[in-house]
Amino acid sequence: MDSPAPTDRPLTIRAITRHERGAVLNLLGEWISAEFFGRYFDHDPAFRDELCFVALDGERLVSTLQVFAKDVRVGGATLRVAGVGNVFTTDAYRERGTASQVLTHAIAAMDAYGFDLSLLFAVRLAFYGRHGWSSHPRRFVFIEPGDAATSGRYAIDPFVPARDLDSVMQVYDAYSGALPGTTVRDYPYWLGQLRYAGNLEEDFLVAHAGSEVIAYARATTLYGYYLIMEHGYLPGHEDALADLTCRLHTVEGRTLPGTLAQLAHEPRVQASLQTRGLTLRAVDDVFWMWRVISPERLAAKLGVTVAEVEREDFFPNLFPPERSVFWLSDRF
C-alpha cells in the first residue's frame, strides 16, 4: 500500500522518546531491515533516545537520523565525535528538504551536547557539503584475488569471546592506541560492538604464539567485496598480521573479487604480502566526511588556535590518510 501523501502543515523535528524506538525501526525497515538497525538500539551502550532525531507530519514519522557518540584519539587528546548514521526519509517526503531539517536540528543538538567533531559516511557528498561536512580521503589497500601461504609460525583460530576477549582488548589498546583516529573502547563498548559491527556476520580470527594472543583480524562482506574491518598485533609480530590477512583473503574471502584492508600505515606488512605473491594497490575512499562542531572547544582540546582549526588543511593534518585509521568495525 502506498504511503499517505505529505500534508501542507510544518513538520515537527525532535528527538524520540523511548516508546518510539519501534516506530523508528519500522521506518528504517523500509530501507534495509528493522533487524539490521535494531542491533544498534539494543546493543550500543552509548545509544540515547535524545540523540535519535525524527521528523513527523502530524503523528506520522517520516524521517530519521541517529547520532552515535564516539571518543576518538588524536595525539594526546580524546575528541568527542558525533557519528551521523541511519539517515532515512520515506519516499513521499524526499526532495522536500525533510532530511535537511532533521540534520540542521541534529547539528544544534551536537553542539549542545558538547561534541567537538562530526563524522559520517555518505555518497551524497554535495548534500552533506551544504551542511558543513567536507570529504577527506582515507587510504585502503586493495588485495587482488590470489593465493598466499601463511608462515606456519602462528596458530590461527576463530575468536572465542570467553577465551580471547581480554587478550584482544589488550592488543587493541597497544596497537590502536598509537594510531590517530581510532576509537577509545571499554569493556561494555566491546561487548556491544561485537553484536552490531559491520554486517550481520563477520569472520574474527586470532593468532597465537604459544598460549598468548599476539594478533587478531576481523572481516566481513560489504558492497560485494571482502573487507578486513580491523586488525591489531603486539610489537614485533607483523608477520602474524600478514598471516591473518593471507588466511582471510585466500580462505574466508576466496570467492569475492578482492579484499580491502586498512594497511596504508603498515609498509612492512604490505611488503610481506607482496613477497608471498599477492598484488596490492592503494585505493582512496572519499566517502567519509568530517565537520567541526565547535571550533573553540576543539581548539582548546588540541592546544591550537581557532584560526588553525578553520584552515582548509586542518583535517588532512589531523588525520593524515597514510597514518590515520578509523576502523570499519566502528562504522555506523
Secondary structure as UniProt FT lines:
FT   STRAND          12..15
FT   HELIX           18..20
FT   HELIX           21..28
FT   TURN            29..31
FT   HELIX           34..43
FT   TURN            45..46
FT   HELIX           49..51
FT   STRAND          52..57
FT   TURN            58..59
FT   STRAND          60..74
FT   TURN            75..76
FT   STRAND          77..89
FT   HELIX           91..93
FT   TURN            94..97
FT   HELIX           98..112
FT   TURN            113..114
FT   STRAND          117..121
FT   HELIX           125..130
FT   TURN            131..132
FT   STRAND          134..135
FT   STRAND          138..143
FT   STRAND          155..158
FT   HELIX           161..176
FT   TURN            177..178
FT   TURN            180..181
FT   HELIX           187..196
FT   STRAND          203..209
FT   TURN            210..211
FT   STRAND          212..222
FT   TURN            223..224
FT   STRAND          225..233
FT   TURN            235..236
FT   HELIX           238..247
FT   HELIX           248..252
FT   TURN            253..255
FT   STRAND          259..261
FT   TURN            264..265
FT   HELIX           267..275
FT   TURN            276..277
FT   STRAND          280..285
FT   STRAND          288..292
FT   HELIX           295..302
FT   HELIX           306..309
FT   TURN            312..313
FT   HELIX           314..318
FT   TURN            321..323
FT   HELIX           328..330
//
